[in-house]
Amino acid sequence: MTASQSGARPPGLEVGRRRVLHPGPLRWLRALAWMIPLFLIAMTANLFSATAAMAALDGGNGWVPLIFVAIACLAGLGAYAGAVRLAEDRWPEELDLRRAPVDLLAGLLVGALMFSAVMALLLLSGGYTIEGPRAADPLWAINMGLSSGVTEELVMRAVIFRLAMRAFGVWPALALSAGLFGIMHLANPNAGPVAVIAISVEAGLMLAGFYLMTGRLWMSFAVHAAWNITQGYVFGAAVSGTAGPGSLWISKPVDGAPAILTGGAFGPEASVPAMVIGILAAVATLILAHRRGNLRARPDDA
């Protein structure tokens, strides 16, 4: 009797094993080819949600963009799930709705605490100053957090990381997806080589770690969103080079402080404290993923 027949969760991470990803010659090539339409689906959701979120960032009515961001995110998740159901003959376990509430709540808490730890280190080091609190509208940050948290994770973890893991294994997939995640941020204001490296190692590895640890995307969604909201709205720091229109506190680098310590104009994500916190979280989640057997693909006969 297999694990699935007995009702127990089969060992390994479910990265797709049937239809387009069935065992046999050139499965790695089929996985890469299948990545293209899924990437287009996820990127379409990302572009629509990001456009709506930018409207809120530019000072527009935050409730109207929020509706469009939510629709784009839900449509992207639905289109991804439908495509996986048809082409891979499975309901995506990575979007298991039964575990979503707990994963989301835990991820929001963890993401907020992690970035709060980053700011604490920056303040203790003398590299940042902070002023406040004050009243501020959170809707722009919620829009940005929801858009980046859901659609960027759908692109990077559900599509690129998962199918690269199917094609090449977990470690090449981690390196590829983390590197691409960093490179994508080159388009952001004030980005440079240090910011790319920092985003790759602290966020690319960390967020993949939460996916591997749980076998689901919900916690990665929530950690990503909460990190950005805490950074931009709570502490008023630049989020990947972009400053928001209002925040509870205002934090900024001390004049003359080394950019490698503070992240400079790109913001705290390019700082040493952010890299330390992100790497520690990545190591912890990858250790837990290893203990759960999720650093390898689920066997084809499971």
N, C-alpha and C positions, 0 to 999 in steps of 0.2 A: 504494500500500500504506500502510495506517495504521500508527501506532506500535505499536498493540496486535497487529496482524497480523505485524509484523516481530519481535515479542518484546521490543522496547524499552518502557520505562515511558512511557506517554503524558504529555505536559506538563500541568501544572496539578494542583491538589488535587482528589481525588475526593470530591465532596460529594453525589453522587447525580444520575443523569441519565435514569433509566428509570422505567417504570410510574407510581407516584404523583408522581414528579419529572420526568416526561417534558417535553420542550420544548413550548411552546404557551402559550395565554392563561392568565393567572392562576397561573403556576407559583409565584410568590412566595406566593400565598395557599394553594396546595396544600402548599407547604413548611411554612408556619406551622401548618396544620391537622394535618399529619403529625407535627409536633413534639409535639402533645398526647399521643398514645398512647405515643410513645417516652419522653417526659418521665415519664409515670406508671410505665413499666417501670423506668426508671433510679432514680426516686425511691423506689420500693418496695424495691429493692436497698439504696439508701442508708439508709432507715429501719431495715431489719432489721439491716444491718451496724453502724450507729451504735448501736442499742440493745444489741447484743451487746458492742460495744467499751466502752460506758459501764459495763457490768457489770464488766469488767476494771478500768476506771478507778476504780470504787468499792471496789476491793480484793478482788474475787472471784477465783476460780481462773482465771488467765489462759489456760490451755490449753483449757478448755471454751469460753469466748467466742471464742477464736481459731478453733476449728472452725466455729462458727456464722458468724463474720465471713467466713471463707474460702468457706463454702458460699454465703452471700449474694452475695459478689463474683462468684464463678463463675457463679451462677445469673443475675445481672444481665447479665454479659457474654454468656452464652449466649442469653438471651432477646432482648437487643439484636441480636445477630448473626442470630438466626432471623427476627426481625421485619424487619430490613433485607433479608435474602435474599428474603423473600416480597414485601415491598411495593416494594422498589427494584430487584429482579432482579440482585443482586450479592452476593458475599461481601464483607463490609466490609474494604476494604484497610487501614483504620485499625486493624484487629486482626490484621494479618498475623503469623501465629505464627512464621514463619521468621525474622523479624527481632526477635522478642521478647527472646531472651536478651541480645543485645548492647545493645539499647535499654534494657533494665531495669538491667543492670549499669552502663552509662554514666550513666543517670539517677540511680541511687543515689549514685554518686560525686559527680556534679555537685551534687545537692541538698545532700549533706552538706558539701561544700566551700563552697557559697554561704552556707549559714547559719553555718558556722564563720567566714567572712569578716565576716559581720554582727557576730558576737560579738567578733571581734578589734577591729573599729572601735569598738564600744561600750566595751570595756575600755580601749582606747587613749585614748578621749575622756574617761575618768574618770566616765562615766555609770553604769557597772555594777561590781559587785564579784563575785568568784567564790571559792568554797570547795570543797575536795575534793582528791582523789577519795574515793569510798566505794563499798561494794558496794550494788547495787540490781538488782531484778528488771526486765528489759526488756520482759516480755510485755505489760504494759498499753500501752506505747508502740508496740509492734509492732501490736497490735490497732487502736489509734487511727490509726496511720500507714496501715495497709492499708485500713481502712474509708474514711478521707478521701481517700487517694490514688487508689483505684480508683473508688469510687462517685461521689464529687464530680466527678471528671474525666469520668466517663461522662455525668453530667447536664450539666455546664457546657460541655465541649468537644465531645463526640460528638453531643449532642442540640442544645443551644441555639446554640453557636457555629457548628457545621457547617450546620445548617438555616437559621440567620440569614444565613450567608454565601451559601447557595443563593438565598435570597430577596432580599437587599439588597446583597451584595458584602462584601468582606473588612473594610473599615474600619468601616462601621456594625455589622457582626457583632462586631468586637473591642470597640467601645465598649459595645454592649449586653451582651455576656457578661461583660466585666470589671466593669461597673457592677452587674449583678445579683449577681455573685460577692461584691462588697463589701457590698451591701445584705443578702445572706443572713447575713452575720456580725453584723448588728445584734442577732440573737437571742442572741449569745454574751455571757457575763459581761463587764462593764466596757467594752462596746463603745460607741463614740460616733462623731461625724462624721469625726474624724481617722482612726480605725481603718478606717472604711468606705472612705475615700479611699485610705489606704495599701494595704489589701488589693486594692482595684480596680487600682491602677497597678502595684504590685510583683508581685502574684501573678496577678491576672486576665490581665494582658497577658503576663507572663512564661510562664505555663503554656500559654497559647494559642500563644505563640511556639514552644515546643518541639514542639507538635502540627503547626504549619505547617512548621517546619523539616524534620521527618522525614516528615510525611504519615501518621504513626501515633500512637497514644495511649500506647504503652508507656513512652516516656521521660517524658511528662507524669505518668503514674501514679507512676513511680519518683522523679522530682524532688520531687513533692508529698509523698510518703510520707517520703522521706529528710530533707527540710527539717523536717517535723514531729517526726520521731523524734530528730534531732540537737538540735532546739530543746528538746524536753521531756525526753528521757531523758539525753542526753549532758550538756547544759548546765543542765538543771533550771529553765529559764525557762518562764513561762506561754505556752501555745500558744493563741493567739486568745482570751485571757482565762481559760483553764482551766489550773489547775496539776495536775500528776500526783502520784501517791503516792510516787514514789521516782526518784532520778536519780544519775548518776555524780558530777556536780558540782552545786552549788547556786549559782545566779547570781540577783542581784536588783538593782533600781535603787538608786543611791546616794540617800539622803535629801536632798531639796531639789533634785535634778537635774531640769531641765525635762522635762516629759512628752513634748514633741515630739522630744527627743533620745533618750529611753529607751523610749518607748512606754507609760510609766506602768503602770497595773494591767492593761492589756490584754496587755502583753508586747512583746517586741522587734519584732514584726511591724508595730506602729504607730510605729516609730522612723524617724528620718531615715536611719540607716545601712541599714536593711532596704529602704527605698524606693530608695536609691541603687543598692544591689546588684541589686534586682529590676528596676529600669529599665534598668540596663546589660545585664543578661541578656536582657531583652525586646528591646532594640535589636539586640543581637548575633544573636539567633535570627531576628528579622524580616529582617535584612539577608541572612542565609543562606537564609531562605525565599524571599526575592525573587530571589536568584541561581539558585535551583532552580526558579523559576517557580511557586511554590506560593502566591503571593498572589492568585491568580485560580482560578476553578473550571475544572476540566478541560473542554475543549470537548465539545459533544454528539456530534460526529462522530469523536472520537479513538478 
